[in-house]
Amino acid sequence: MSDTIFTKIINKEIPADIVFEDDSCIAFHDVNPQAPTHILVIPKIQIARLAEAGEEDQALLGHLMLKTREIAKNLGFEDAYRVVINNGEGAGQTVFHLHIHLLAGRPFSWPPG
């Protein structure tokens, strides 16, 4: 696994405000929030970006989505939240370790960005 900030959080080398963790993923508050609630949900194995996920990652990707839904519900945002995955630098990805943004707590417009 390459040494990203997320790897350091997974390995508990740097602190994070963790809201959920299991054997497959970890979720924590983003240090640069774009909404009143901004959680990052990341797999514990490194997949650099969604475009690099393979068929063997199907169960993990489903697990990440279901945990994102569960976290939103536990935080009281069952019916109003946004889920974002940036794929590549041109889409705004700055850490090359797949991560899901869970955004909630304010109205969102369309189209985003």
N, C-alpha and C positions, 0 to 999 in steps of 0.2 A: 504494500500500500504506500503510495507516495505521501509525502509529508504536507498535508493541507491543514488549515486551521480546524477543519472538521475532524481530521484524523486525531489531532491533538485533543479535541473535545471528547471524542470516543475513548481515547486512551487515558482520559482524566489528567492530561498534562497541563491543560488550562481550564479554568472554571467556566461554567455555563449555568444559566438558570433553567435547569432541566424540568420539563413537565411530564415526560414519559420516557421509559426505557424498557426494552425487552432484549431478548437474545439477537434479534434481527435489526432493530432500529433504535434511534434515540431522537427525541424531540426537545427543542429548547427555544427560548425567546431569542429573536434576532436582535443583535446589538445596534442595528440601524433600522428600526421599525418604520414601515411604510403605512401602518395603520395602528390604531390603539392596541390591537392584539395582532402580533406578527410572530408566528411560530415557524421554525424550520424543522422538517421531518426528514431524517437522512438514514440511509441504510448503513449498517456497520461494515459492510464490504464496500470497497470503492468501485463505483462505476462512474467514470469521469463525467458523462452526460447521457441523457436519455437515448440519443442516437447510437450509443455504444452498448446499450442493453441488448442481451441476446435472449433467445428462447428459454435458456436455462434460468433466466431472471424473472420469468413470468409470475411465479408464486410470490417472490419477494416484492415485485411491483404492486401486485394486488394487496399484499399485506400492508405496504406503505399507504395505499389509498384508504384502506379500511381503518387503519390506525389514525390517519388524518381525520376521517369522519368521526371517530370515537373521541379524539382530543377536542374537536370543535364542539361536540355535544357536551362533553364534560366541562367545558369552559362557558357553556350557556349560549352557544351560537349554532344550535342545531339547524336552524332554518335560514341563516343569512351569513354566509362566509364565501370567500373566494379562494380557490386553489390554483397555484401557478407553478409551472416548471419551466425555467428558462433553459434553452438548449443552445449552447455556444455563445461566444463573446458577442456576436452581432445581435443576440436576443437578450443581452444583459447579464449573462452568466459570468460571475467574477470568481467563484470558487469552483474548481473543476472536480467536484465530488457531487454526484446527483443529489438534489435536495428539492423538497416540496415546500413551497411557501403557503402557509395557512394565514390568510388575512381576514380580519373581522373587526367589528366595533365601529364601523362608519359606512355610509352609503358608498357604493362603487358605481362608476359610470361605464358606458360602453361606447365605442371600443376603448380598451385599455391602451396606455402608452401613446 
